[in-house]
Amino acid sequence: MKTSIVLLALIFLNTFALLSEPIAGLVNGINPWFLVGVEIFLLLVLYLNYQLKELSQIAKIDFSGIEYMPTERKDKTQGKP
């Protein structure tokens, strides 16, 4: 969940840097295609994060329904000296 929030925040900030006029002065020397590439990379990382999270939930094994029933060992010599 934390990773998703960070990725969404980075995607929002990157999009804001691409589309905002006041921020354009700060990123004036940066090539816009570099920012577009970073945006695409962040979207891919977000997609992979969601997929891996779903994969880990699918691969999770639940042992809560298994009941342990110990059995006594029945030796033929048990109880005899």
Distance bins in CASP14 RR format, pairs under 12 A and 6 or more apart:
PFRMAT RR
TARGET T0000
AUTHOR 0000-0000-0000
RMODE 2
METHOD distances of the structure
MODEL  1
1 7 0 0 0 0 0 1 0 0 0 0 0
1 8 0 0 0 0 0 1 0 0 0 0 0
1 49 0 0 0 0 0 1 0 0 0 0 0
1 50 0 0 0 0 0 1 0 0 0 0 0
1 53 0 0 0 0 1 0 0 0 0 0 0
2 8 0 0 0 0 0 1 0 0 0 0 0
2 9 0 0 0 0 0 1 0 0 0 0 0
2 49 0 0 0 0 0 1 0 0 0 0 0
2 53 0 0 0 0 0 1 0 0 0 0 0
3 9 0 0 0 0 0 1 0 0 0 0 0
3 10 0 0 0 0 0 1 0 0 0 0 0
3 42 0 0 0 0 0 1 0 0 0 0 0
3 45 0 0 0 0 1 0 0 0 0 0 0
3 46 0 0 0 0 1 0 0 0 0 0 0
3 48 0 0 0 0 0 1 0 0 0 0 0
3 49 1 0 1 0 0 0 0 0 0 0 0
3 50 0 0 0 0 1 0 0 0 0 0 0
3 52 0 0 0 0 1 0 0 0 0 0 0
3 53 0 0 0 0 1 0 0 0 0 0 0
4 10 0 0 0 0 0 1 0 0 0 0 0
4 11 0 0 0 0 0 1 0 0 0 0 0
4 42 0 0 0 0 0 1 0 0 0 0 0
4 45 0 0 0 0 0 1 0 0 0 0 0
4 46 1 0 0 1 0 0 0 0 0 0 0
4 47 0 0 0 0 0 1 0 0 0 0 0
4 48 0 0 0 0 0 1 0 0 0 0 0
4 49 1 0 1 0 0 0 0 0 0 0 0
4 50 1 0 0 1 0 0 0 0 0 0 0
4 51 0 0 0 0 0 1 0 0 0 0 0
4 52 0 0 0 0 0 1 0 0 0 0 0
4 53 1 0 0 1 0 0 0 0 0 0 0
4 54 0 0 0 0 0 1 0 0 0 0 0
5 11 0 0 0 0 0 1 0 0 0 0 0
5 12 0 0 0 0 0 1 0 0 0 0 0
5 46 0 0 0 0 0 1 0 0 0 0 0
5 49 0 0 0 0 0 1 0 0 0 0 0
6 12 0 0 0 0 0 1 0 0 0 0 0
6 13 0 0 0 0 0 1 0 0 0 0 0
6 42 0 0 0 0 1 0 0 0 0 0 0
6 45 0 0 0 0 1 0 0 0 0 0 0
6 46 0 0 0 0 1 0 0 0 0 0 0
6 49 0 0 0 0 1 0 0 0 0 0 0
7 13 0 0 0 0 0 1 0 0 0 0 0
7 14 0 0 0 0 0 1 0 0 0 0 0
7 38 0 0 0 0 0 1 0 0 0 0 0
7 39 0 0 0 0 0 1 0 0 0 0 0
7 41 0 0 0 0 0 1 0 0 0 0 0
7 42 1 0 0 1 0 0 0 0 0 0 0
7 43 0 0 0 0 1 0 0 0 0 0 0
7 44 0 0 0 0 0 1 0 0 0 0 0
7 45 1 0 1 0 0 0 0 0 0 0 0
7 46 1 0 1 0 0 0 0 0 0 0 0
7 47 0 0 0 0 1 0 0 0 0 0 0
7 48 0 0 0 0 1 0 0 0 0 0 0
7 49 1 0 0 1 0 0 0 0 0 0 0
7 50 0 0 0 0 1 0 0 0 0 0 0
7 53 0 0 0 0 0 1 0 0 0 0 0
8 14 0 0 0 0 0 1 0 0 0 0 0
8 15 0 0 0 0 0 1 0 0 0 0 0
8 42 0 0 0 0 1 0 0 0 0 0 0
8 43 0 0 0 0 0 1 0 0 0 0 0
8 45 0 0 0 0 0 1 0 0 0 0 0
8 46 1 0 0 1 0 0 0 0 0 0 0
8 47 0 0 0 0 0 1 0 0 0 0 0
8 49 0 0 0 0 0 1 0 0 0 0 0
8 50 0 0 0 0 0 1 0 0 0 0 0
9 15 0 0 0 0 0 1 0 0 0 0 0
9 16 0 0 0 0 0 1 0 0 0 0 0
9 42 0 0 0 0 1 0 0 0 0 0 0
9 46 0 0 0 0 0 1 0 0 0 0 0
10 16 0 0 0 0 0 1 0 0 0 0 0
10 17 0 0 0 0 0 1 0 0 0 0 0
10 35 0 0 0 0 0 1 0 0 0 0 0
10 38 0 0 0 0 1 0 0 0 0 0 0
10 39 0 0 0 0 1 0 0 0 0 0 0
10 41 0 0 0 0 1 0 0 0 0 0 0
10 42 1 0 1 0 0 0 0 0 0 0 0
10 43 0 0 0 0 0 1 0 0 0 0 0
10 45 0 0 0 0 1 0 0 0 0 0 0
10 46 0 0 0 0 1 0 0 0 0 0 0
10 49 0 0 0 0 0 1 0 0 0 0 0
11 17 0 0 0 0 0 1 0 0 0 0 0
11 18 0 0 0 0 0 1 0 0 0 0 0
11 35 0 0 0 0 0 1 0 0 0 0 0
11 37 0 0 0 0 0 1 0 0 0 0 0
11 38 0 0 0 0 1 0 0 0 0 0 0
11 39 1 0 0 1 0 0 0 0 0 0 0
11 40 0 0 0 0 0 1 0 0 0 0 0
11 41 0 0 0 0 1 0 0 0 0 0 0
11 42 1 0 1 0 0 0 0 0 0 0 0
11 43 1 0 0 1 0 0 0 0 0 0 0
11 44 0 0 0 0 0 1 0 0 0 0 0
11 45 0 0 0 0 1 0 0 0 0 0 0
11 46 1 0 0 1 0 0 0 0 0 0 0
11 47 0 0 0 0 0 1 0 0 0 0 0
11 49 0 0 0 0 0 1 0 0 0 0 0
12 18 0 0 0 0 0 1 0 0 0 0 0
12 19 0 0 0 0 0 1 0 0 0 0 0
12 20 0 0 0 0 0 1 0 0 0 0 0
12 39 0 0 0 0 0 1 0 0 0 0 0
12 42 0 0 0 0 1 0 0 0 0 0 0
12 43 0 0 0 0 0 1 0 0 0 0 0
12 46 0 0 0 0 0 1 0 0 0 0 0
13 19 0 0 0 0 0 1 0 0 0 0 0
13 20 0 0 0 0 1 0 0 0 0 0 0
13 23 0 0 0 0 1 0 0 0 0 0 0
13 26 0 0 0 0 0 1 0 0 0 0 0
13 27 0 0 0 0 0 1 0 0 0 0 0
13 35 0 0 0 0 0 1 0 0 0 0 0
13 38 0 0 0 0 0 1 0 0 0 0 0
13 39 0 0 0 0 0 1 0 0 0 0 0
13 42 0 0 0 0 1 0 0 0 0 0 0
14 20 0 0 0 0 0 1 0 0 0 0 0
14 23 0 0 0 0 0 1 0 0 0 0 0
14 27 0 0 0 0 0 1 0 0 0 0 0
14 30 0 0 0 0 0 1 0 0 0 0 0
14 32 0 0 0 0 0 1 0 0 0 0 0
14 34 0 0 0 0 0 1 0 0 0 0 0
14 35 1 0 0 1 0 0 0 0 0 0 0
14 36 0 0 0 0 1 0 0 0 0 0 0
14 37 0 0 0 0 1 0 0 0 0 0 0
14 38 1 0 1 0 0 0 0 0 0 0 0
14 39 1 0 1 0 0 0 0 0 0 0 0
14 40 0 0 0 0 1 0 0 0 0 0 0
14 41 0 0 0 0 1 0 0 0 0 0 0
14 42 1 0 0 1 0 0 0 0 0 0 0
14 43 0 0 0 0 1 0 0 0 0 0 0
14 45 0 0 0 0 0 1 0 0 0 0 0
14 46 0 0 0 0 0 1 0 0 0 0 0
15 23 0 0 0 0 0 1 0 0 0 0 0
15 35 0 0 0 0 1 0 0 0 0 0 0
15 36 0 0 0 0 0 1 0 0 0 0 0
15 37 0 0 0 0 0 1 0 0 0 0 0
15 38 0 0 0 0 0 1 0 0 0 0 0
15 39 1 0 0 1 0 0 0 0 0 0 0
15 40 0 0 0 0 0 1 0 0 0 0 0
15 42 0 0 0 0 1 0 0 0 0 0 0
15 43 0 0 0 0 0 1 0 0 0 0 0
16 22 0 0 0 0 1 0 0 0 0 0 0
16 23 1 0 0 1 0 0 0 0 0 0 0
16 24 0 0 0 0 0 1 0 0 0 0 0
16 26 0 0 0 0 0 1 0 0 0 0 0
16 27 0 0 0 0 0 1 0 0 0 0 0
16 35 0 0 0 0 0 1 0 0 0 0 0
16 39 0 0 0 0 0 1 0 0 0 0 0
17 23 1 0 1 0 0 0 0 0 0 0 0
17 24 0 0 0 0 1 0 0 0 0 0 0
17 25 0 0 0 0 0 1 0 0 0 0 0
17 26 1 0 0 1 0 0 0 0 0 0 0
17 27 1 0 1 0 0 0 0 0 0 0 0
17 28 0 0 0 0 0 1 0 0 0 0 0
17 29 0 0 0 0 0 1 0 0 0 0 0
17 30 0 0 0 0 1 0 0 0 0 0 0
17 32 0 0 0 0 1 0 0 0 0 0 0
17 34 0 0 0 0 0 1 0 0 0 0 0
17 35 1 0 0 1 0 0 0 0 0 0 0
17 36 0 0 0 0 0 1 0 0 0 0 0
17 38 0 0 0 0 1 0 0 0 0 0 0
17 39 0 0 0 0 1 0 0 0 0 0 0
17 42 0 0 0 0 0 1 0 0 0 0 0
18 24 0 0 0 0 1 0 0 0 0 0 0
18 27 0 0 0 0 1 0 0 0 0 0 0
18 30 0 0 0 0 0 1 0 0 0 0 0
18 31 0 0 0 0 0 1 0 0 0 0 0
18 32 1 0 0 1 0 0 0 0 0 0 0
18 33 0 0 0 0 0 1 0 0 0 0 0
18 34 0 0 0 0 0 1 0 0 0 0 0
18 35 1 0 1 0 0 0 0 0 0 0 0
18 36 1 0 0 1 0 0 0 0 0 0 0
18 37 0 0 0 0 0 1 0 0 0 0 0
18 38 0 0 0 0 1 0 0 0 0 0 0
18 39 1 0 0 1 0 0 0 0 0 0 0
18 40 0 0 0 0 0 1 0 0 0 0 0
18 42 0 0 0 0 0 1 0 0 0 0 0
19 27 0 0 0 0 0 1 0 0 0 0 0
19 32 0 0 0 0 0 1 0 0 0 0 0
19 35 0 0 0 0 0 1 0 0 0 0 0
19 36 0 0 0 0 0 1 0 0 0 0 0
19 39 0 0 0 0 0 1 0 0 0 0 0
20 26 0 0 0 0 1 0 0 0 0 0 0
20 27 0 0 0 0 1 0 0 0 0 0 0
20 35 0 0 0 0 0 1 0 0 0 0 0
21 27 0 0 0 0 0 1 0 0 0 0 0
21 28 0 0 0 0 0 1 0 0 0 0 0
22 28 0 0 0 0 0 1 0 0 0 0 0
23 30 0 0 0 0 0 1 0 0 0 0 0
23 35 0 0 0 0 0 1 0 0 0 0 0
24 30 0 0 0 0 1 0 0 0 0 0 0
24 32 0 0 0 0 1 0 0 0 0 0 0
24 35 0 0 0 0 0 1 0 0 0 0 0
26 35 0 0 0 0 0 1 0 0 0 0 0
27 34 0 0 0 0 1 0 0 0 0 0 0
27 35 1 0 0 1 0 0 0 0 0 0 0
27 38 0 0 0 0 0 1 0 0 0 0 0
28 35 0 0 0 0 0 1 0 0 0 0 0
29 35 0 0 0 0 0 1 0 0 0 0 0
30 36 0 0 0 0 0 1 0 0 0 0 0
30 37 0 0 0 0 0 1 0 0 0 0 0
30 38 0 0 0 0 1 0 0 0 0 0 0
31 37 0 0 0 0 1 0 0 0 0 0 0
31 38 0 0 0 0 0 1 0 0 0 0 0
32 38 0 0 0 0 0 1 0 0 0 0 0
32 39 0 0 0 0 0 1 0 0 0 0 0
33 39 0 0 0 0 0 1 0 0 0 0 0
33 40 0 0 0 0 0 1 0 0 0 0 0
34 40 0 0 0 0 0 1 0 0 0 0 0
34 41 0 0 0 0 0 1 0 0 0 0 0
35 41 0 0 0 0 0 1 0 0 0 0 0
35 42 0 0 0 0 0 1 0 0 0 0 0
36 42 0 0 0 0 0 1 0 0 0 0 0
36 43 0 0 0 0 0 1 0 0 0 0 0
37 43 0 0 0 0 1 0 0 0 0 0 0
37 44 0 0 0 0 1 0 0 0 0 0 0
37 45 0 0 0 0 0 1 0 0 0 0 0
38 44 0 0 0 0 0 1 0 0 0 0 0
38 45 0 0 0 0 0 1 0 0 0 0 0
39 45 0 0 0 0 0 1 0 0 0 0 0
39 46 0 0 0 0 0 1 0 0 0 0 0
40 46 0 0 0 0 0 1 0 0 0 0 0
40 47 0 0 0 0 0 1 0 0 0 0 0
41 47 0 0 0 0 0 1 0 0 0 0 0
41 48 0 0 0 0 0 1 0 0 0 0 0
42 48 0 0 0 0 0 1 0 0 0 0 0
42 49 0 0 0 0 0 1 0 0 0 0 0
43 49 0 0 0 0 0 1 0 0 0 0 0
43 50 0 0 0 0 0 1 0 0 0 0 0
44 50 0 0 0 0 0 1 0 0 0 0 0
44 51 0 0 0 0 0 1 0 0 0 0 0
45 51 0 0 0 0 0 1 0 0 0 0 0
45 52 0 0 0 0 0 1 0 0 0 0 0
46 52 0 0 0 0 0 1 0 0 0 0 0
46 53 0 0 0 0 0 1 0 0 0 0 0
47 53 0 0 0 0 0 1 0 0 0 0 0
47 54 0 0 0 0 0 1 0 0 0 0 0
48 54 0 0 0 0 0 1 0 0 0 0 0
48 55 0 0 0 0 0 1 0 0 0 0 0
49 55 0 0 0 0 0 1 0 0 0 0 0
49 56 0 0 0 0 0 1 0 0 0 0 0
50 56 0 0 0 0 0 1 0 0 0 0 0
50 57 0 0 0 0 0 1 0 0 0 0 0
51 57 0 0 0 0 0 1 0 0 0 0 0
51 58 0 0 0 0 0 1 0 0 0 0 0
52 58 0 0 0 0 0 1 0 0 0 0 0
52 59 0 0 0 0 0 1 0 0 0 0 0
53 59 0 0 0 0 0 1 0 0 0 0 0
53 60 0 0 0 0 0 1 0 0 0 0 0
54 60 0 0 0 0 0 1 0 0 0 0 0
72 78 0 0 0 0 1 0 0 0 0 0 0
END
